[in-house]
Amino acid sequence: MKRLLTIVLAFGLVGAISSIALAQGGARGKASATIGSAQVSIEYGRPALRGRTLQDMLGQLPEGGFWRLGSNKSTTFSTSADLDFGGTAVPKGEYSLWAQKQADGTWKLVFNTQHGQWGTDHDPSKDLVKVPLTQEKTSSPAEQVTINVEKEGSGGKVTIQWGDLQLTTTFTAK
């Protein structure tokens, strides 16, 4: 009986430790909105600055480098209808999202047809389109990566924020 109790307690301890380890794998966020005929959602990892600066986190990006817009599993963008980002078409479907820093310091939002992979496994040959992002410095810094999708006028707006960096783009549903 004592041996059975020891085995049960050991399995319980292993289970508890495993649950704690998995829970610490990183917070996930989800943003969604209905824009016209489209249900749009973004699911992403939420790394935190934890005393580091945004320069520490993104400063090593080389010219043309890609930021995975989160942590762990790639950021997934899903739309139930075709979208138009200022003349650039994004067909309905699922994509991984990336931000690419340009030589002039501006950013582009990259829709990649591969999704579900580990967030650092970017395959540029699967990039579908790139759309310009507007960059601003925000007065309310975000400790964790925060991505929102919301209705704006007759279309929608995607906002990505981390630290004092805010990147935005607008779109309409076709």
C-alpha positions in Angstrom: 0.0 0.0 0.0 2.8 2.4 0.9 4.5 1.6 -2.5 1.2 2.3 -4.3 0.8 5.6 -2.5 4.4 6.6 -3.4 3.8 5.9 -7.1 0.5 7.8 -7.1 2.2 10.8 -5.4 5.2 10.7 -7.8 2.9 10.7 -10.9 0.9 13.6 -9.4 4.1 15.6 -8.8 5.3 15.0 -12.3 1.9 16.0 -13.7 1.9 19.2 -11.6 5.4 20.2 -12.7 4.5 19.5 -16.3 1.4 21.7 -16.1 3.4 24.5 -14.6 6.1 24.2 -17.3 3.5 24.2 -20.1 1.7 27.2 -18.6 5.0 29.2 -18.6 5.4 28.5 -22.3 4.2 32.1 -23.0 0.9 33.9 -23.0 -1.1 33.9 -26.2 -3.4 36.7 -27.4 -6.2 36.8 -29.9 -7.9 39.7 -31.6 -10.9 39.4 -33.8 -13.5 41.6 -35.5 -16.2 41.4 -38.1 -15.3 43.8 -40.9 -18.0 44.0 -43.6 -18.5 40.4 -44.7 -15.2 39.2 -43.2 -14.5 37.6 -39.9 -10.8 38.6 -39.2 -8.7 37.1 -36.4 -5.1 37.2 -35.3 -3.7 34.7 -32.8 -0.2 35.5 -31.5 2.4 35.0 -28.7 2.8 37.8 -26.2 6.5 38.2 -25.2 7.2 40.9 -22.5 10.0 43.4 -22.3 10.7 42.4 -18.7 13.1 45.4 -18.1 14.7 45.1 -21.6 14.3 47.9 -24.1 12.6 47.5 -27.5 16.1 48.2 -29.0 17.4 45.2 -27.1 14.6 43.0 -28.6 14.4 44.3 -32.1 17.6 46.2 -32.5 19.4 43.2 -33.9 17.1 43.0 -36.9 19.2 43.4 -40.0 18.0 45.6 -42.9 15.2 43.6 -44.5 15.0 41.4 -41.4 11.7 39.8 -40.2 10.1 40.2 -36.8 7.7 37.3 -36.1 5.2 39.6 -34.3 5.1 37.5 -31.2 6.7 34.5 -29.7 6.8 30.7 -29.9 4.4 29.5 -32.7 4.0 31.9 -35.6 1.4 34.6 -35.5 -1.7 33.5 -37.5 -3.9 35.8 -39.5 -7.3 34.4 -40.6 -9.9 36.0 -42.8 -13.2 34.5 -44.0 -13.4 36.9 -47.0 -11.0 38.6 -49.4 -9.4 41.8 -48.0 -7.9 44.9 -49.7 -5.0 46.7 -48.0 -4.7 49.9 -49.9 -4.8 48.2 -53.3 -3.0 45.0 -52.2 -5.3 42.0 -52.2 -5.2 39.3 -49.5 -7.5 36.4 -50.4 -9.5 34.7 -47.7 -7.6 32.1 -45.8 -4.9 31.6 -43.1 -1.5 33.1 -43.1 1.5 33.7 -40.8 2.1 37.4 -40.2 5.6 39.0 -40.1 6.8 42.6 -39.9 9.8 43.4 -42.2 12.0 46.4 -41.4 13.0 48.2 -44.6 16.3 49.9 -45.3 14.8 53.4 -44.7 13.5 52.4 -41.3 9.9 51.8 -42.3 8.0 48.6 -41.8 5.9 46.3 -44.0 3.3 43.7 -42.9 4.1 40.4 -44.6 1.4 37.7 -45.3 3.1 34.3 -45.7 1.1 31.3 -46.9 2.9 29.0 -44.4 1.4 29.1 -41.0 1.5 27.0 -37.8 5.3 26.7 -37.9 7.7 27.8 -35.1 7.8 31.6 -35.1 11.4 31.9 -36.3 11.0 29.6 -39.3 10.2 32.2 -42.0 10.3 31.0 -45.6 10.4 34.2 -47.8 9.6 32.1 -50.9 6.1 31.7 -49.3 5.5 35.4 -48.9 2.2 36.3 -50.6 2.1 40.1 -50.2 3.7 42.9 -48.2 1.7 46.0 -47.2 3.1 49.2 -45.7 2.7 49.9 -42.0 2.5 53.3 -40.5 4.9 53.7 -37.6 4.2 55.9 -34.6 5.7 56.4 -31.1 3.0 55.8 -28.5 2.8 57.7 -25.2 1.4 54.5 -23.5 4.1 51.8 -23.9 3.0 48.2 -23.9 4.9 45.7 -21.8 3.7 42.8 -23.9 3.2 42.6 -27.6 -0.4 43.6 -28.2 -2.1 43.2 -31.6 -5.6 44.5 -32.2 -8.0 44.3 -35.2 -11.0 46.6 -35.1 -13.6 48.2 -37.2 -12.6 51.7 -38.5 -15.1 53.5 -40.7 -16.3 51.2 -43.4 -13.1 49.0 -43.1 -10.8 47.7 -40.5 -7.5 48.5 -38.8 -4.7 46.3 -37.5 -2.6 47.8 -34.7 0.6 46.2 -33.4 2.2 47.6 -30.3 5.3 46.8 -28.2 7.1 49.2 -26.0 6.6 52.7 -27.5 6.4 51.3 -31.1 3.1 51.2 -32.8 2.5 49.9 -36.3 -0.8 50.2 -38.1 -2.5 49.4 -41.4 -6.0 49.7 -42.7 -8.1 47.4 -45.0 -11.5 46.8 -46.4 -13.4 43.6 -47.0 -14.3 42.9 -50.6 
